[in-house]
Structures are given as structure tokens and as C-alpha cells.
Amino acid sequence: MLEVRGLTTKYGAISALRDVSLSVGAGEVVGLIGPNGAGKTTLLGSITGLLEKSAGTVTFDGNDITNTAPEKILRSGLALVPEHRRIFADMTIEENLRIGGAVRTAAERAETMEEMYELFPVLGDRRSNAAGFLSGGEAQQLAIARALMSRPRLIMMDEPSLGLAPILVDLVFDLIDQLRDQGRTILVVEQNATRMLSAADRAYVLRSGDVVADGTGRELLERSDLFDTFIGG
């Protein structure tokens, strides 16, 4: 469904990504792990058109989206849950969801919103409340639900467990499992390498802008050298 080939992204003269290639098949959960500064968020920004690429190609569902505008990429069926959630705190939960579904018709938005309230009951119970009063775990649920409002065929999540208490980290990974069971295709950037590799069908290890390893989640979990050399502990 997603093919990235030879992607290079620079900040001035510095290459944040160097000749990165990866793929995500339909129905897969693919993890992207690595230390801080590895280029993980830069990669997602490059895929979604938020950052300008210096070289390489991005193909989504057979279509070249390398130089496509972000809003057109969203309409094509690729959505992003950004790092730090970035919900609109002064707006209600329902207003946040409506923004997420802005690329869909009114009927589609209404139908998908009810699906989100069923998938995330806490959001349905508090739909008229300001999003800024949500806990960290609830805010992450809203960020995921907002992305799902566009009815994406592939959803990318950037550090979904960042800053959450352990019990809420469990909630996030339970949600990823639930979405996988629904047949969703997911690419997840995550610093919690052990949890990510346990949940992923396949994964890539990124360090200093380079892909240094890839394989199934199980294969990478068994490679202790990855944690010592590439991830750090």
C-alpha cells in the first residue's frame, strides 16, 4: 500500500534522512523505532508532504504522491496522528472530530462520528466537553479518532505512547491491536521499542537518518545487538 524508495530529506546542508526505503502492506502494522533524533518524525512529515524531499519517491496505493500537497494526500486516504496529539484544546471533542472529517461529506462525517463514539466510549460520553480537559490517554484516543474521521486506508501514528503512564501505554497498544483486527493498515513511530516490536508484523530500525535493520517484530526482538548498538539499552 505504501512504498518509500531512496528518500532523502535535508534541513539546510544536514541530511535528516538518507536514502530511506520501506514498505507497508495492506492490513499490516509496521513499526518504526530508533533513538531520539533518528529521523522518525521527519520521515512521516516527508511521506505526508509536510516536509520537502531532496530525493526519492513515495507511492501510495499505486499512485506517486512524492510531490503531492498534504491536503490531497489526506483525501487520497493517508492520515497522520501527530506527535504530542495536537488536539484543539479550546474546542469540544465533537468539534475536533468534525475537523478530522472535513474532507468527507456531511453524511459520511455523521456516520463515522458515531463509529468513533462506539470505538472510543469516553469520547461519546463527553462529546460536548472541551478537549483540553481530557487526560493524556483520553487525548490520545481523540487524536486517533480525529485521524480516523477522514476514513483513511492507512493511518500513521507518531509516538502514540509518548508521555503516558504505563497503564495508558497498554491502552494505546490495545487500540492498535483493535484497529489491526478491523483490517486497518498502520505505520507507527514509537520509542517504546519492546512494546512496538511485540505488536508489529514488521518493523524498521532508524538511526541518524539511515535504516539500519528491518524484519518481523519477532526477529528484531531477538536481536539484542539492536538495543545495545542502535537503540540504546
C-alpha positions in Angstrom: 0.0 0.0 0.0 2.9 2.4 0.8 6.3 2.3 -0.9 9.1 4.7 0.1 12.2 4.4 -2.1 15.5 6.2 -1.7 14.0 9.1 0.4 16.4 11.9 1.4 15.3 14.9 3.4 17.6 17.8 4.4 17.5 20.6 6.8 19.8 23.1 5.1 23.0 21.2 4.4 22.2 18.5 7.0 20.6 15.2 5.8 18.0 14.2 8.3 17.1 11.1 6.1 19.5 9.4 3.7 18.3 7.0 1.1 15.5 5.6 3.2 13.3 2.8 1.8 10.4 1.0 3.4 7.1 -0.6 2.6 3.7 -1.1 4.3 1.4 -3.8 3.0 -2.4 -3.7 3.3 -3.6 -4.8 6.7 -0.1 -4.7 8.3 1.0 -3.0 11.5 4.6 -1.8 10.7 6.7 -0.2 13.4 9.5 2.4 13.0 11.8 2.5 16.0 15.0 4.2 16.9 16.6 6.8 19.3 15.8 10.5 19.6 17.0 12.4 16.6 16.9 9.3 14.3 14.7 11.0 11.8 11.4 9.1 12.5 9.1 12.2 12.7 10.9 13.7 9.7 10.1 10.5 7.7 6.4 10.8 8.5 6.4 14.5 7.6 8.2 13.7 4.3 5.6 11.0 3.4 2.6 13.3 4.1 4.1 16.2 2.1 4.6 18.4 5.2 8.4 18.4 4.5 10.1 18.9 1.2 12.1 15.9 0.0 15.5 16.2 -1.7 15.4 12.8 -3.4 13.4 9.6 -3.6 9.8 8.6 -4.3 6.7 7.9 -2.2 4.0 5.7 -3.7 0.6 5.2 -2.0 -1.8 2.6 -3.3 0.0 2.6 -6.7 0.0 6.4 -7.1 3.1 8.6 -7.0 2.5 11.1 -4.2 6.1 12.3 -3.9 5.2 15.9 -4.7 1.6 15.9 -3.8 0.1 18.6 -1.5 -0.7 17.4 2.1 -4.4 18.0 1.8 -4.6 15.9 -1.4 -2.6 13.1 0.3 -5.2 13.2 3.1 -8.0 13.0 0.6 -6.3 10.0 -1.0 -6.6 8.0 2.2 -3.5 8.6 4.2 -3.9 10.2 7.7 -1.4 11.2 10.4 -1.8 11.2 14.2 0.9 13.7 15.1 3.4 13.6 17.9 2.1 15.2 21.1 -1.5 14.6 19.8 -2.0 18.3 18.9 -5.8 18.4 19.6 -7.6 21.7 19.6 -7.9 22.2 23.4 -10.5 25.0 23.3 -12.8 23.1 21.0 -15.2 20.4 22.1 -14.5 16.7 21.4 -17.2 16.8 18.7 -15.7 19.8 17.0 -12.3 18.2 16.9 -13.8 15.2 15.2 -15.7 17.3 12.7 -12.4 18.9 11.7 -10.9 15.5 11.2 -13.7 14.6 8.9 -13.6 17.8 6.9 -12.6 16.0 3.7 -15.8 13.9 3.9 -19.4 14.6 3.1 -21.8 15.6 6.0 -23.4 12.2 5.8 -20.1 10.4 6.0 -18.9 12.6 8.9 -22.1 11.8 10.9 -21.8 8.1 10.2 -18.1 8.0 11.1 -18.5 10.1 14.2 -21.0 7.5 15.6 -18.4 4.8 14.8 -15.8 6.7 16.7 -18.1 7.1 19.7 -18.7 3.4 19.7 -14.9 2.6 19.4 -14.0 5.3 22.0 -16.9 5.4 24.5 -15.2 8.0 26.7 -15.4 10.5 23.8 -19.0 9.8 23.2 -19.8 10.3 26.9 -18.0 13.7 26.9 -18.6 14.9 23.3 -19.7 18.4 24.3 -16.8 18.9 26.7 -13.7 21.0 25.8 -10.9 18.7 24.6 -8.5 20.5 26.9 -10.0 18.8 29.9 -9.1 15.3 28.7 -6.4 13.2 30.3 -3.4 12.2 28.4 -4.8 8.8 27.4 -8.2 10.3 26.5 -6.5 13.0 24.4 -4.6 10.3 22.5 -7.9 8.5 21.8 -9.2 11.7 20.5 -6.2 12.3 18.3 -6.6 8.8 16.8 -10.3 9.2 16.4 -9.8 12.5 14.6 -7.4 10.9 12.1 -9.9 8.0 11.6 -12.6 10.6 10.8 -11.1 11.1 7.3 -11.7 7.3 6.7 -8.1 6.6 5.8 -6.9 3.4 4.2 -3.5 3.9 6.0 -3.1 5.6 9.4 0.3 6.8 10.6 0.9 7.4 14.3 3.8 9.4 15.7 4.9 8.4 19.2 1.3 7.5 20.4 2.5 6.4 23.9 4.8 9.4 24.5 4.4 10.8 28.0 1.7 8.3 29.1 1.6 6.3 32.3 2.3 2.6 31.9 -1.4 1.7 32.2 -2.2 4.2 29.4 0.6 2.8 27.2 -1.3 -0.5 27.5 -4.4 1.2 26.3 -2.7 2.7 23.3 -1.3 -0.7 22.2 -4.7 -2.3 22.9 -6.2 0.2 20.5 -3.5 -0.6 17.8 -4.4 -4.3 18.2 -8.1 -3.5 17.9 -7.6 -1.4 14.7 -5.5 -4.2 13.2 -8.4 -6.7 14.0 -10.6 -4.3 12.0 -8.3 -4.7 9.0 -6.7 -1.3 9.3 -3.2 -0.6 7.9 -1.0 1.2 10.4 2.6 2.6 10.4 3.7 3.5 14.0 6.7 5.6 15.1 7.5 4.5 18.6 10.3 4.8 21.1 9.0 2.0 23.3 10.8 -0.5 21.1 9.9 -3.7 23.1 6.2 -2.9 23.0 6.3 -1.9 19.4 8.1 -4.9 18.2 5.7 -7.1 20.1 2.8 -5.5 18.4 4.2 -5.1 14.9 4.0 -7.5 12.0 7.2 -6.0 10.7 9.5 -3.1 11.7 12.3 -0.9 10.7 15.1 0.5 12.9 16.2 4.0 12.0 19.3 5.7 13.3 20.9 9.0 12.3 18.7 9.1 9.2 19.5 5.6 8.0 17.6 2.4 8.1 20.0 0.0 9.9 17.8 -3.0 10.3 14.4 -4.4 9.3 12.5 -7.7 9.8 9.5 -9.1 11.6 8.8 -7.9 15.1 9.8 -11.2 16.5 13.1 -11.3 14.5 14.1 -7.9 15.8 13.1 -8.6 19.3 15.6 -11.5 19.3 18.4 -9.3 18.2 19.9 -7.9 21.4 22.6 -6.1 19.4 19.9 -3.7 18.1 19.1 -2.5 21.6 22.8 -2.1 22.6 24.1 -0.6 19.4 21.2 1.1 17.6 18.5 1.8 20.2 20.4 2.1 23.4 19.6 -0.1 26.4 
